């Protein structure tokens, strides 16, 4: 008989800004973890009370860069493995059982988890990608195996160790409706433009225009967004608009007069 795998400790990590409505359901799905750590970034609502009521350890502060607050959250975790969620994400019961069964004996590294993305109350399976969202994400990892970059939006990720995949899924409530999708497009393209200005390098205009069509095709046709009706069309259109809106905002912010 082979020896039993050594036990491992699992940390659940959630980074939140004013998420009192979403936090209770999110934290409930992390109860299988040995500890829960909640990073509260400039919260002015009841997020702190919700986290404490769930028995979480909290880390409070103000972070200007997304990657910094996430890296600080990772550093605060005591577990061998970390399950990293946003407040609008939920670990499905089958995934929790799979993690408890599989993590002992799994070599250090990171594991890709399948995402089931919802807009409003509808599960939207096709058309994701680009800035919109992902079908899989490395949100289960050993400490030190995942490091976030310092970009304002979509920070670059650095991984080390063994790469694996899980069968279970995370439920992700991406947007409430199409208006929410539009607001997110506006917010993300503004942050991407600021990143471009910081780097001093912007996507050439001709490439931004070309990507209107290539990214729409990838989302709507190659990734079968057409199967999702109006939501799939919206995903394709917004994916195509993301580069050109970022270019426009970069140029207009660069030419803006200094504040008086």
MARPA-519954 format. One line per field, with one value per residue (C-alpha): y, z, x. Coordinates in nm, 2 decimals. Each point is the difference from the previous one (the first is absolute). Layout:
! MARPA-519954
v <- (Y / ...)
w <- (Z / ...)
u <- (X / ...)
This chain:
! MARPA-519954
v <- (0.00 / 0.34 / 0.25 / 0.27 / 0.34 / 0.26 / 0.23 / 0.35 / 0.32 / 0.20 / 0.37 / 0.17 / 0.35 / 0.27 / 0.36 / 0.24 / 0.37 / 0.08 / -0.35 / -0.05 / -0.13 / -0.27 / -0.10 / -0.22 / -0.24 / 0.00 / -0.07 / -0.27 / -0.20 / 0.02 / -0.17 / -0.32 / 0.20 / 0.00 / 0.38 / 0.29 / 0.32 / 0.31 / 0.30 / 0.31 / 0.28 / 0.34 / -0.15 / 0.24 / -0.24 / -0.30 / -0.23 / -0.01 / -0.11 / -0.27 / -0.13 / -0.01 / -0.18 / -0.27 / -0.05 / 0.14 / 0.17 / 0.35 / 0.21 / 0.37 / 0.27 / 0.21 / -0.13 / 0.20 / -0.30 / -0.32 / -0.23 / 0.15 / -0.08 / -0.35 / -0.07 / 0.13 / -0.23 / -0.30 / 0.09 / 0.02 / -0.36 / -0.28 / -0.29 / -0.23 / 0.05 / 0.32 / 0.02 / 0.36 / 0.14 / 0.33 / 0.08 / -0.08 / -0.35 / -0.32 / -0.34 / -0.27 / -0.29 / -0.25 / 0.21 / 0.03 / -0.38 / -0.04 / 0.24 / -0.18 / -0.33 / 0.11 / 0.26 / -0.23 / -0.15 / 0.25 / 0.15 / 0.37 / 0.22 / 0.12 / -0.15 / 0.13 / 0.02 / 0.00 / 0.31 / 0.01 / 0.37 / 0.16 / 0.32 / 0.08 / -0.33 / -0.17 / -0.23 / 0.11 / -0.27 / 0.13 / 0.31 / 0.08 / 0.12 / 0.32 / 0.24 / -0.14 / -0.31 / -0.34 / -0.36 / -0.12 / 0.17 / -0.10 / 0.10 / -0.31 / 0.01 / -0.06 / 0.30 / 0.15 / -0.16 / 0.31 / 0.36 / 0.29 / 0.28 / 0.37 / 0.10 / 0.18 / -0.23 / -0.37 / -0.02 / -0.24 / -0.32 / -0.20 / -0.37 / -0.26 / -0.37 / -0.27 / 0.09 / -0.21 / 0.02 / -0.07 / -0.14 / 0.20 / 0.36 / 0.34 / 0.20 / 0.35 / 0.28 / 0.22 / 0.28 / 0.08 / 0.10 / 0.16 / 0.34 / -0.15 / -0.14 / 0.35 / 0.16 / -0.27 / 0.06 / 0.37 / -0.05 / -0.26 / 0.20 / 0.31 / -0.21 / -0.16 / 0.35 / 0.11 / -0.30 / 0.09 / 0.35 / -0.13 / -0.24 / 0.27 / -0.26 / -0.02 / -0.24 / 0.15 / 0.14 / -0.23 / -0.30 / 0.13 / 0.04 / -0.35 / -0.16 / 0.13 / -0.27 / -0.27 / 0.00 / 0.01 / -0.30 / -0.19 / 0.06 / -0.03 / -0.26 / -0.20 / -0.01 / -0.05 / 0.31 / -0.02 / -0.28 / 0.24 / 0.24 / 0.37 / -0.07 / -0.17 / 0.29 / 0.25 / -0.20 / 0.00 / 0.37 / 0.11 / -0.23 / 0.18 / 0.35 / -0.05 / 0.07 / 0.30 / 0.16 / -0.05 / 0.17 / 0.29 / 0.05 / -0.02 / 0.27 / 0.23 / -0.04 / 0.08 / 0.32 / 0.11 / 0.33 / -0.02 / 0.08 / 0.36)
w <- (0.00 / -0.10 / 0.28 / 0.04 / -0.13 / 0.25 / 0.11 / -0.14 / 0.12 / -0.24 / 0.02 / -0.17 / -0.11 / -0.11 / -0.10 / 0.03 / -0.03 / 0.13 / -0.06 / 0.30 / -0.23 / -0.17 / 0.28 / 0.21 / -0.28 / -0.11 / 0.34 / 0.07 / -0.29 / 0.16 / 0.32 / -0.10 / 0.04 / 0.31 / 0.01 / -0.19 / -0.07 / -0.12 / -0.14 / 0.05 / -0.24 / 0.12 / 0.10 / 0.12 / 0.03 / 0.23 / -0.18 / 0.32 / 0.22 / -0.26 / -0.01 / 0.38 / 0.04 / -0.24 / 0.22 / -0.25 / 0.08 / -0.16 / -0.16 / -0.04 / -0.20 / -0.31 / -0.31 / -0.32 / -0.21 / -0.03 / 0.01 / 0.32 / 0.20 / -0.13 / 0.07 / 0.35 / 0.04 / -0.11 / 0.24 / 0.29 / -0.07 / 0.22 / -0.21 / -0.22 / -0.28 / -0.07 / -0.16 / -0.13 / -0.07 / -0.08 / 0.19 / -0.30 / -0.03 / 0.17 / 0.05 / -0.11 / 0.25 / -0.24 / -0.04 / 0.38 / 0.03 / -0.28 / 0.17 / 0.33 / -0.17 / -0.25 / 0.16 / 0.25 / -0.21 / -0.29 / -0.07 / 0.05 / -0.28 / -0.13 / -0.12 / -0.26 / 0.10 / -0.25 / 0.03 / -0.06 / -0.08 / 0.05 / -0.12 / 0.22 / 0.06 / -0.32 / -0.04 / -0.31 / -0.11 / -0.33 / -0.12 / 0.29 / -0.03 / -0.05 / 0.28 / 0.05 / 0.20 / -0.01 / -0.02 / 0.23 / 0.26 / 0.22 / 0.33 / 0.20 / 0.07 / 0.25 / 0.18 / -0.22 / -0.32 / -0.11 / -0.01 / -0.12 / -0.21 / 0.06 / -0.29 / 0.08 / -0.20 / -0.09 / 0.19 / -0.15 / 0.19 / 0.07 / 0.08 / 0.13 / 0.08 / -0.15 / -0.21 / 0.04 / -0.06 / 0.21 / -0.11 / 0.23 / -0.07 / 0.15 / -0.06 / -0.11 / 0.00 / -0.24 / -0.07 / 0.11 / -0.35 / -0.33 / 0.17 / 0.25 / -0.29 / -0.16 / 0.33 / 0.04 / -0.36 / 0.08 / 0.33 / -0.13 / -0.32 / 0.22 / 0.22 / -0.30 / -0.15 / 0.32 / -0.01 / -0.36 / 0.11 / 0.29 / -0.23 / -0.27 / -0.26 / -0.16 / -0.25 / -0.35 / -0.14 / -0.30 / 0.23 / 0.23 / -0.31 / -0.13 / 0.33 / -0.01 / -0.26 / 0.11 / 0.36 / -0.09 / -0.23 / 0.27 / 0.26 / -0.21 / -0.26 / 0.12 / 0.36 / -0.11 / 0.16 / -0.26 / 0.20 / 0.28 / -0.19 / 0.11 / 0.28 / -0.24 / -0.25 / 0.29 / 0.10 / -0.35 / -0.06 / 0.34 / -0.06 / -0.33 / 0.14 / 0.29 / -0.19 / -0.20 / 0.31 / 0.19 / -0.29 / -0.01 / 0.37 / 0.00 / -0.26 / 0.16 / 0.34 / -0.14 / -0.16 / 0.30 / 0.15 / 0.34 / 0.30 / 0.12)
u <- (0.00 / 0.14 / 0.04 / -0.27 / 0.08 / 0.10 / -0.29 / -0.01 / -0.15 / -0.22 / -0.05 / -0.29 / 0.09 / -0.25 / 0.09 / -0.29 / -0.10 / -0.35 / -0.14 / -0.23 / -0.28 / 0.22 / 0.24 / -0.24 / -0.07 / 0.36 / 0.15 / -0.26 / 0.15 / 0.34 / -0.09 / 0.19 / 0.32 / 0.21 / 0.00 / -0.15 / 0.18 / -0.19 / 0.19 / -0.21 / 0.11 / -0.14 / -0.34 / -0.26 / -0.29 / -0.06 / 0.26 / 0.21 / -0.29 / -0.10 / 0.36 / 0.03 / -0.33 / 0.12 / 0.31 / 0.24 / 0.33 / 0.00 / 0.27 / -0.11 / 0.17 / 0.00 / 0.17 / 0.04 / 0.10 / -0.20 / 0.30 / 0.13 / -0.31 / -0.02 / 0.37 / -0.04 / -0.31 / 0.20 / 0.28 / -0.25 / -0.12 / 0.14 / -0.11 / 0.20 / -0.26 / -0.20 / -0.34 / -0.03 / -0.35 / -0.16 / -0.31 / -0.22 / 0.14 / -0.13 / 0.18 / -0.24 / -0.05 / 0.15 / 0.32 / 0.03 / -0.01 / 0.25 / 0.24 / -0.02 / 0.07 / 0.26 / 0.22 / 0.18 / 0.28 / -0.03 / 0.34 / 0.05 / -0.13 / -0.33 / -0.33 / -0.23 / -0.37 / -0.29 / -0.23 / -0.37 / -0.07 / -0.34 / -0.15 / -0.29 / -0.17 / 0.12 / 0.29 / 0.19 / 0.23 / 0.15 / 0.17 / 0.22 / 0.36 / 0.20 / -0.09 / -0.35 / 0.08 / 0.15 / -0.11 / 0.28 / 0.22 / 0.29 / -0.16 / 0.12 / 0.38 / 0.27 / 0.15 / 0.26 / -0.12 / -0.20 / 0.11 / -0.21 / 0.14 / -0.05 / -0.22 / -0.33 / -0.21 / 0.06 / 0.33 / 0.25 / 0.04 / 0.32 / -0.03 / 0.24 / -0.02 / -0.22 / -0.30 / -0.32 / -0.37 / -0.31 / -0.33 / -0.22 / -0.11 / -0.04 / -0.33 / 0.08 / -0.27 / 0.18 / -0.25 / -0.36 / -0.11 / 0.12 / 0.02 / 0.24 / 0.20 / 0.03 / 0.11 / 0.27 / 0.12 / 0.03 / 0.18 / 0.25 / 0.09 / 0.07 / 0.23 / 0.17 / 0.06 / 0.16 / 0.23 / 0.09 / 0.09 / 0.21 / 0.20 / 0.03 / -0.11 / -0.34 / -0.15 / 0.04 / -0.33 / 0.00 / 0.03 / -0.28 / -0.23 / 0.10 / -0.08 / -0.36 / -0.06 / 0.24 / -0.11 / -0.37 / 0.06 / 0.19 / -0.28 / -0.31 / 0.11 / 0.30 / -0.12 / -0.36 / -0.14 / -0.28 / -0.15 / -0.08 / -0.23 / 0.01 / 0.25 / 0.24 / -0.02 / 0.07 / 0.31 / 0.13 / -0.07 / 0.16 / 0.30 / 0.06 / -0.06 / 0.25 / 0.32 / -0.13 / -0.16 / 0.32 / 0.19 / -0.24 / 0.02 / 0.38 / 0.02 / -0.25 / 0.15 / 0.34 / -0.12 / -0.21 / 0.11 / 0.16 / -0.23 / 0.01)
